[in-house]
């Protein structure tokens, strides 16, 4: 069992595993390969068919490594049978919170990689992390796990698709995480295009924090959904250039001592105010069968509104229309599940409004409210 911190870049020539003379089937004696030969057996990426038992060397990926010149490779090009590469680790030292970091490539096809954890020497395994599928370039993945076992095993299992490129694995690091994750994330000063996110620093002595602002996708999941990211030594970030009415998720992790020694991510959801958050920016609707879709998420309280309606006035939004003739107008608001609409009608200009009639709140959550405005002058 190798001690922590552990690293493996697969640069050295592989050795023969137990009972597999001439196979060059493991990087060193802290590893096991199952099976030891065949298309679903792992090898250093430059291995020959004679030593590996692979049917061919087709299906290679470019570049051949994420660092250095070599990587671990499994010939999923020619198999749909899973194959596993196990590393045996002594995790009895340091904090129980550990983290594995690895680089992965799988440029095409439906093959995939999963990571499993055993704390009893390989008798029982639990799936950790997420399933890795297609990535066209070498990509880094971090998986936190908990173990104080001197007989810990990390298993990399590849699942082939028998027909596309092989899977590559490189630059493996396992450490004891020396500091905790940020806690008590909070938003303040949310405006139309800005917001401030703050958090409580963890125990230990963090070097810095890495953060991501996203509209979709998990932290560190790539460019899709990523709005902005950065590093800071402070326990707060001032966000700018936001869009109105957008749901964001802010992720942040602690950099304990290096880019490998990091905490897990903490996150916070928030919504910027909608474009019609105030009377002065009401969305105009046609007086003749006009309609609009919208929501109150991120809305803030409007001030100076006479005859306040019932309900929570910190999430109101505004719409306007101009009466084209004398008479009556009917306003219909269709609620959504979990939302109880309250509707009020006003005349006049913003800052000098007059409530017309009374507010309407007849139905409950998800109901439809109908407001009839009479005595309008076109």
N, C-alpha and C positions, 0 to 999 in steps of 0.2 A: 504494500500500500504506500503510495507516494504521499509525502507531507505537503502541507500548504505553506505559502502560496505555490500553486502548481501552474506550469505553463508547458505547452507543446506546440511546436511549429512544424513538425514532421520533416525537418531538414536532414536529420541523420538517416543513415541507411537502416532500413527495418531489419529485424532479426527473426529467426525461426521461432514460432510459437511451440508450446508443448505438444509433442507428438506430431509435429508437422515439419520434419526435416526438409530443408531446401525451399521452404515456402515463402520466407521473408514476410510473415503474416502479421507481425505486431511491431509497433514503433520501439518498445522496450518492455521490460518485464512487468510494468505496471498496467499493461494493456492485455485484453483478450479479444479475439476475433471469432465470431460465430456466424457462419461456418469458416473453417480455416482455409478453404479453397473453393473455387467455383465462381460463377458470375455474381453471386450475391455475397461475396467476400470482399472486405475492405483491403486496400493496398495503398502504398505511396503511389502518387499519380503516374509515375514513370515506369511502373513495374511491367514486366513482360508476361505474355500469356503462359509461358512455361512455368514460372514460379507461382502465378496467381490462380491458374486454372480457368481464367477468363476465355470465352470463345473468340474474342478479338480485342483490339485496343481502340475500336471505333467508339464514338460518343464522347470524346474529350471536350473539355471546356476551355475557354480563353478569357482572361489569363489563367495560367495553371496554378496560381497561388495568390493569396491576398497579401502575403509578406514573404520575403525570401524567394526560393525557387520551387518549393514543393508543397504538396498538400496531401490529405487523405482522400481517396477516391473509391467509389463503389460502382460496379459496372451495371447500373440500372438500365443502360441501353439494351442489355440482352437478358433481362430477367424481370419477373414480376413477383419473385419470392423475396421476403424481407431478409435483411442481413444486419447484424449488430456489431458495433465496436464499443467495448466497455473499458473504462478507466477506473482503477481501484485506488481509492484515496483515504487517507487518515484525516478525518475532520474533527478529531477530538480536541484540537487546540483552538484558541481564539473564541470569538462570539459564535453563538449557535447559528446566527444569520450568515449564510454564505451566498456566493454569487458565481455563476458560470457565465463566461463570455466566449463566444465562438463566431467565426466567419463561415458563411455558407453561400454556395452558388448552385443553381439548377436552372440553366438558361431556357429550357423548354420542356414541354410534356406535362404529364400528370403525376410524375413521381414526387415523393415527399420525404420529409425527415421529422422524426419525433424524438424527444429527449425524455428519459426515464430516470428515476432515482430509487436506489435501494440503500437502506441503512442497516441491513443484516447480512452483508457479504454476498448479496445477489440472490437470496432465496425469494424475496418479494420485491416487486417494482411498482412505482407509482408514476404516472405520466405527469410531467411538469412542463411549464411553458406553453407555447402554442405550436401548432403544426406548421412546419415550414414547407411551402410549396414552390412555385416558380419565382425566381428572382434572376434577372438577366446579368447582374453584376455582383461581385462579392459584397455581401451585406453582413453587418454585425448584429448579433442578437445577445441580449442579456436575460438571464433567468435567475431570479432569487430562489433560494431554497433553504430549508432549515435542517441542520444535521450537526450533532456532536459525536457521531459514531466513528470509531476507529476503523470500521469496516464498511465504509461508504462506497457505492459503485454508481457511476454515471454511465448510462447506456445511450448511445446514438443508434437509432434503428431507422434504416432507409427502406422505403417501399417503392419498388420499381414499377415502370410502366411498359417495359419491354419494347422500346422503339424510339426513344428520344435520348437526349444527352445524359451523361452520367451526373451524379451528385458529387460535389466537392465539399470538404470540411477542412478548416485551417485555423491557426492562431487561437488555440484553446487556452483559457486562463480560468483558474478557480481560486477564489480568495475568501477570507473572512471579512465581512463588511465591517468597517471600523466606526461607522456613525449611522444614525437613524435617518428616516425620511422626514421631510418637512411636515408639520402638522398645523391644524387650525387655519387653513386657507380662508381668506376673506376678501371680498370685493368692496371697494369704496370709490367715491367720486366717479361713478358711472355717468358718463355724458353721451351725447350722440355718437361721438367718434373716439372717445377716450375712456379709459378705466385704469384703476390702480389695484393690483393684486398684492396682498401681503401674506405672510405666514410666520409661524413660530419656528425658530431655529431648533434643530435637534440637539441632543447631547453630543459630546465630543467636540472636535474642533474642525468644522467643515472648511474646506479650502474655498469652495464656491458652490454655486447652484447652476444647473442647466435647466432651461425651461422651453416649452413649446406651446404655441397658441394654435388651436386646430378648430375646424368646423366639422371634421369627420376623421375617423381612423384613430387607432390606438397610439399612444406615445411611441415615438421612434419607429413608426410604421411606414415612413417614406414621405414623398412629396405630396401625394394625394391628400387633400384636406389640410395641409400645413399652411398656416397664414404667416407665422413668424416664429423665430426661435433665437436663443442667445444664452450668454453666460453672465452671471452677476455675482458679486461678493456681498451684496445687500440682501436682506430678507423681504424685498419688495421689488415690483417691476411696474413701471408706468407704461401702459400700452397706448399707442396712438394709431391713427389712420384706420380705425375700425369702421365697419359699415353699420348703418342703423337697422334695427329689427332683425339682427342675426344672433343665433344661438352659438356661443363659443364654449370650448372646453380648454382650460388652462392646465397644463401638466408641468410639474417641477420635481426635480430630484436633487439630492445632495451629492456633490463631488467630495468624497471624504479625503482622499490623498492623491488620487490619480483618476484618469478617465476609465480605469478598470475598477477601482475601488469606489463604487457609487451605491447609493441607496436605491430602493424601489421608487417609482413615481407616485406622487400624490396629485390629485386633480380637483378642480372646481369648475362647475358649470355656471355660466352667467349669460344674460341676454341684454343687448344694447337696446335703448329706447326705440320704438317704432317711428317711422317717418311722420306719422300724424299724432305724435305724443301731446302736442299742445294745440290750442284753438287757432293760433296764428298759422299753423301749417296743416290745417284740416284738409282732408282729401275731398275734392269736389265731385259730386255725383249729379248726374242729370236729373232734373225735376220730373222727367217723363220716363217712368219705369227704369230708372238708373239702378245699378247694383255695384257692389264691391266686396271683395274678400279681404279679411284681415284678422288680426288677433291683438290682444292686449299685453302679450308677453313683453316684459321689459319696460312697460309703461310706468310713468311717474305721476305723482299727484299734480293736478292743475290747480292754480291758485286763483282767487277772485271769481269763483263760479257761484252765482246766487242759487239759493234753494237746493243745496246739495242733495243728491239722490242717496238712497240707502245703498249698502254694500261697501266694498273696499275701493275708495276713491284714489288709491295709489297706483291704479293700473288702467286709467281711462285713456281712450283715444277719441279722435274727433273726425267727423265728416260734415260736409256742408252742401247745401243746394240753394238755388235762387228760385223763389216762387214765380211762375210765368203768368199767373192770373189769380184773381181772388178765389178763395175756396178752401178745400181741405187737402192735406197730404197724409198719406199712410206710410209709416216707417216700420218695416219688418226686419227683425234681427233674429237669425237662426243660430241658436247656441250650439256648442259642441259638448261631447261627453266630459263631465268634470268642470264645466263652465256655466255659471248662472248669470246670464246677461241682465243688466239693468240699463234702461234707455231713458234719456231725457232730451227734450227739445228746447232750443233757445233761439231768440231773435236778437238782432243788434250786431254790434261789432265787438271783437275780442276786447276784454277789459271793461265793457259796458253792456254785458248780456242781460237779458230778461228771460226768466223761465216761462215757457208757454205751457199752461196747464200744469200737469204733475208728472213725476217720473213713473215709469212702468216697470214692475217686477212681479208679474202674475205667476209665471211658471218657475220651476226649479232648474237644477242642473240639466243641461242639454235641451232645454225647452225653447220655444219660439215666443218672442215678445213682439207685440204690435202696439205702436204708438200712433194715435190719430191726432194730428195737429189741425185745429180748426181756426177760422177767421183770418186766414192768411191773405195778405194783400200783394197782388202781383204788380 
